[in-house]
């Protein structure tokens, strides 16, 4: 049996709203939307930061703590 799935490959949060939990809210809303559309699986591809303060362009996939 094939299960419908939905990938979330990247997020964009405008600079003035970053580091305030916006990406977690976006992910929650995306998962809820996907479930309403029949998705049984939602995939994410977070990036584990390799330094304490990663430059924002390297975090567009999200980080594990946000998922």
PEDAWO-V761193 format. One record per run of one state. SS is the DSSP state (h for helix, s for strand, l for the rest). FROM is the first residue (numbers start at 1). TO is the last residue. If there is no record, write none. Layout:
BEGIN
ss:from:to
SS:FROM:TO
SS:FROM:TO
END
This chain:
BEGIN
ss:from:to
l:1:4
s:5:8
l:9:14
h:15:17
l:18:21
h:22:36
l:37:40
s:41:44
l:45:55
h:56:59
l:60:63
h:64:66
l:67:67
END
